[in-house]
Amino acid sequence: MKQLLIRTRNRLLPNPVVNTLSAEPSLLWRGFAGVFGIDRIHRFQGGLGNQMFQYAYALALQRRFPARTRVDLCGFANVDHEMRYRIEEVFALPDRFPVIGNHFARAAKGLTRLSGADWSFEKTLEFKPAYLAADLRGFVQGYFPSFRYLAGAEDLVRRNFVFRQAPPPGAARLAESLAAEESVAVHVRRGDYLSPQCVAVFGGICPPAFYRSAMALFRARVPGARFHFFSDDPAWCRAEFGGEAASVVDGHRGDLAWVDMMLMSRCRHAIVPNSSFSLWARWLGGLDGRVCVGPDRFTNDGAHGTKVEDILPPEFIRLNASGDVVWPGRAGRGANS
């Protein structure tokens, strides 16, 4: 019965069109804003790396167009523990936005169905400057996975993305040693990328040949390079790369997953797969004077409108799945320098 009611509602009151902007609030939203003191609601979703891109975009938009902004967490209502909303647990976020309850958020979202507007939903992963050029009102939803959205707000994002907890003692000692050597963070993501529902979109982009060519590049360019592997499948990394790894970091799962991001950010250099998690680690650790290697694409066949130049900073050397260099990397100061 519940599903029948939902389908009926969706037919009678469909969501506004996706991939559109809503900067001019409807009369309904103006009334809502006047009563509840809320101009803009960001709906977040996805894992920690995705949450960081969405929060960073929300901060950048807030700097350009100050508004009474709230966060909606309905996107996490039915996810497993690994994918829950974590960003406020991990980072200090001194400029955090208040979170509204799910029932209130769903009621507010219902206004967009009635108005047919008041919803800016970017369903693709493509960078679109229009999302920074308009004072969006109503609901704002999308992954916004590009550091280009941070232009002019890098300092604000950096101030908020400071790890709020001290790492475990063993990780703290490792962080010190990583910072003192020519350490290379090597992130290998397997797990969900091997699942039937994900492999067609994300699989095969960073096979062993990608990593071996990247390590060969480091040996040629960075004397004394030491490779430290971080992965959701450390046993596979030991079996595949054990003879080349200075270490395979293990033990930071679940609530401690952020420790891997912190440790990767302490490394001087990076080999990053098609993963926002390690890409953020590198951004936090800096790009200036570092050697960074990434893939030539983040999804297969341009799924979801992805363009690698939107996601991967231009300082990154790009390798294809065979390990060939397809972009040499742009010299210069990093985006967060």
C-alpha positions in Angstrom: 0.0 0.0 0.0 2.8 2.4 0.9 4.5 1.9 -2.5 1.1 2.4 -4.3 0.7 5.7 -2.5 4.2 6.8 -3.4 3.6 6.0 -7.1 0.3 7.8 -7.1 1.9 10.9 -5.5 4.7 10.8 -8.0 2.3 10.7 -10.9 0.1 13.5 -9.6 2.9 15.7 -8.2 6.2 14.8 -9.9 9.5 16.2 -8.8 10.7 19.3 -10.7 12.9 18.6 -13.7 16.5 17.5 -12.9 19.7 19.3 -14.1 18.0 22.7 -13.7 18.6 25.7 -11.4 16.1 27.5 -9.2 17.3 30.9 -8.1 13.9 32.7 -8.1 11.8 31.3 -5.2 8.1 30.6 -5.8 5.5 32.2 -3.6 5.2 28.9 -1.7 8.9 28.9 -0.9 8.9 32.6 0.0 6.1 31.9 2.5 8.0 28.8 3.8 11.2 30.9 4.2 9.3 33.7 6.0 7.8 31.3 8.5 10.7 29.0 9.2 13.7 31.2 8.5 15.2 28.9 5.9 16.3 30.0 2.4 18.3 27.0 1.1 18.4 23.3 2.0 21.3 21.1 0.8 20.4 17.4 0.5 23.6 15.3 1.1 24.3 11.7 0.1 27.1 9.2 -0.5 30.2 8.2 1.4 32.7 10.5 3.1 34.5 11.7 0.0 31.2 12.5 -1.7 30.0 14.3 1.5 33.1 16.4 1.4 32.5 17.6 -2.2 28.9 18.4 -1.4 29.8 20.3 1.8 32.6 22.1 0.1 30.2 23.2 -2.6 27.7 24.4 0.0 30.4 26.4 1.7 31.5 28.0 -1.5 27.9 28.9 -2.5 27.3 30.3 0.9 30.4 32.6 0.6 29.1 33.9 -2.7 25.5 34.1 -1.8 24.9 34.2 2.0 21.6 32.6 3.0 19.9 30.9 5.9 21.1 27.4 5.0 20.3 24.0 6.4 21.3 20.4 5.7 18.9 17.6 4.9 20.0 14.0 5.7 17.1 12.1 4.1 19.6 10.6 1.7 21.1 8.5 4.6 17.8 7.2 6.0 18.2 3.7 4.7 22.0 3.2 4.2 24.2 0.8 6.0 26.6 1.8 8.8 29.6 2.3 6.4 27.8 4.9 4.3 26.2 7.0 7.0 26.6 10.7 7.4 30.1 11.1 8.9 31.5 14.4 8.0 30.5 16.1 11.2 32.2 13.3 13.2 35.4 13.6 11.2 36.0 17.3 10.7 35.9 20.3 12.9 33.5 22.3 10.6 33.4 25.6 12.6 31.1 27.0 9.9 28.8 24.0 9.9 25.2 24.3 8.8 22.3 23.2 11.1 20.7 19.9 10.2 17.0 19.6 9.9 15.0 16.5 10.8 13.9 14.0 8.2 10.2 14.5 8.6 10.5 18.3 8.4 12.8 17.9 5.3 10.3 15.6 3.5 7.5 18.1 4.2 9.6 21.0 2.9 10.5 18.9 -0.1 6.8 18.4 -0.8 6.6 22.2 -1.5 8.8 21.7 -4.5 6.3 19.2 -5.9 3.5 21.7 -5.4 5.4 24.6 -6.9 7.1 22.7 -9.6 10.2 24.7 -8.8 12.5 25.5 -5.8 14.7 22.6 -6.6 18.2 22.7 -8.1 19.1 19.1 -8.8 22.4 18.4 -10.8 22.2 14.8 -11.6 25.4 14.6 -13.7 28.9 14.8 -12.3 30.0 17.5 -14.7 31.3 20.8 -13.5 28.8 23.5 -14.3 29.8 27.2 -13.5 26.1 28.2 -13.4 25.8 26.5 -10.0 28.2 29.1 -8.6 26.7 32.0 -10.5 23.2 32.0 -9.1 21.8 32.6 -5.6 20.0 29.2 -5.4 16.9 29.0 -3.2 14.9 26.0 -2.2 16.5 22.5 -2.3 19.9 22.0 -3.7 21.0 18.4 -4.6 23.9 16.9 -6.5 27.4 15.4 -5.9 29.4 18.4 -7.3 32.6 16.4 -7.5 35.0 19.1 -8.7 37.5 21.3 -6.9 36.7 23.9 -9.5 33.6 24.7 -7.4 35.9 25.8 -4.6 37.4 28.7 -6.6 37.7 31.6 -4.2 36.7 29.5 -1.2 39.6 27.2 -0.7 40.6 28.9 2.6 37.1 28.4 3.9 37.0 24.8 3.0 40.4 24.1 4.5 39.4 25.8 7.7 36.4 23.5 8.0 38.1 20.3 6.9 40.5 19.9 9.9 40.4 16.5 11.5 38.7 16.9 14.8 40.0 13.8 16.6 43.6 12.8 17.4 44.5 9.6 15.6 45.3 6.4 17.5 48.9 6.3 18.9 50.1 3.9 16.2 48.7 6.0 13.4 50.2 9.2 14.9 53.6 7.6 14.9 53.1 6.5 11.3 52.0 9.9 10.3 55.2 11.4 11.6 57.4 8.9 9.6 55.3 9.4 6.4 55.9 13.2 6.6 59.7 12.7 7.1 60.3 10.5 3.9 59.5 10.5 0.2 56.3 8.6 1.0 53.8 7.8 -1.7 50.2 7.0 -0.7 48.9 4.3 -2.9 45.2 3.9 -2.7 43.6 0.7 -4.0 39.8 0.6 -4.0 38.2 -2.8 -4.7 35.2 -3.7 -2.5 32.0 -2.2 -4.0 33.8 -1.4 -7.3 33.8 -5.2 -8.0 30.1 -5.6 -7.3 27.8 -6.4 -10.2 26.0 -3.1 -9.9 29.2 -1.0 -9.9 31.7 -2.9 -12.0 30.4 -1.7 -15.4 30.7 2.0 -14.3 33.8 2.0 -12.1 35.6 -1.3 -12.7 38.8 -1.9 -14.8 40.0 1.7 -14.7 42.9 1.1 -12.3 44.1 -2.5 -12.8 47.5 -3.7 -11.5 49.2 -2.4 -14.7 48.1 1.2 -13.7 49.7 0.9 -10.3 52.9 -0.7 -11.6 53.5 1.9 -14.2 52.8 4.6 -11.6 55.3 3.2 -9.3 57.9 2.9 -12.1 57.3 6.6 -12.8 58.0 7.5 -9.2 61.2 5.4 -9.1 62.4 7.4 -12.1 61.4 10.8 -10.7 61.6 10.6 -6.9 64.7 9.0 -5.5 64.0 7.1 -2.3 60.2 6.8 -3.0 58.5 4.5 -0.6 55.1 3.1 -1.4 52.5 2.8 1.4 49.3 1.0 0.4 45.8 1.9 1.7 42.9 -0.3 0.7 39.6 -1.8 1.6 41.3 -5.1 0.5 44.7 -5.1 2.2 45.2 -8.9 1.8 44.9 -8.5 -2.0 47.4 -5.7 -1.9 49.9 -7.8 0.0 49.5 -10.6 -2.5 49.8 -8.4 -5.5 52.3 -5.7 -4.4 53.9 -7.1 -1.3 57.4 -7.0 -2.7 57.0 -3.4 -3.7 55.3 -2.0 -0.7 57.0 -0.3 2.2 53.8 -1.0 4.2 50.2 -2.1 3.7 48.2 0.0 6.2 45.4 -2.0 7.9 43.0 -1.8 10.8 41.2 1.5 10.0 37.7 0.4 9.1 34.2 1.6 10.0 34.4 4.5 12.4 38.2 4.8 12.0 38.1 4.9 8.2 39.0 8.6 8.4 42.4 7.7 9.8 43.4 6.4 6.4 42.5 9.7 4.8 44.5 11.5 7.4 47.6 9.3 6.9 47.4 9.6 3.1 47.3 13.4 3.5 50.6 13.2 5.4 52.3 11.4 2.5 54.4 13.6 0.2 53.1 12.1 -3.0 50.1 10.0 -4.2 48.8 7.4 -6.6 45.0 8.0 -6.6 42.4 5.7 -8.3 38.9 6.8 -9.3 38.0 7.5 -5.7 37.0 10.8 -4.1 38.2 9.5 -0.7 41.9 9.5 -1.6 41.5 12.5 -3.9 40.4 14.6 -0.9 43.3 13.2 1.1 45.7 14.5 -1.5 44.0 17.9 -1.7 44.2 18.2 2.1 47.9 17.3 2.0 48.7 19.7 -0.8 49.7 19.6 -4.4 52.5 22.1 -4.5 55.8 20.4 -5.1 54.3 16.9 -5.0 54.1 14.2 -7.7 50.5 13.0 -8.0 49.3 10.3 -10.4 45.6 9.5 -11.2 43.5 7.7 -13.9 42.5 9.0 -17.2 38.8 8.6 -16.3 36.7 8.2 -13.2 33.8 6.3 -14.8 33.6 4.1 -17.9 32.2 5.5 -21.1 31.6 8.9 -19.5 28.9 7.6 -17.2 27.0 10.3 -15.3 28.5 13.0 -17.5 31.9 12.7 -15.9 34.9 14.5 -17.4 38.3 13.7 -15.7 39.5 17.2 -16.1 36.5 18.4 -14.0 37.4 15.9 -11.1 41.1 15.5 -11.2 43.2 18.7 -10.6 45.4 19.4 -13.6 48.6 18.9 -11.6 47.9 15.2 -11.7 49.7 13.0 -14.2 47.1 10.8 -15.8 47.6 7.2 -16.8 45.3 4.9 -18.7 44.4 1.4 -17.6 47.5 0.0 -19.5 49.8 2.4 -17.6 50.5 4.8 -20.5 50.8 8.5 -19.7 48.0 10.4 -21.4 48.5 13.7 -19.6 51.9 14.8 -18.2 50.5 16.9 -15.4 50.7 20.7 -15.2 53.5 22.2 -13.2 52.8 24.9 -10.8 51.2 25.6 -7.5 48.4 23.3 -6.3 44.8 24.4 -6.1 45.0 24.7 -2.3 48.4 26.3 -2.0 
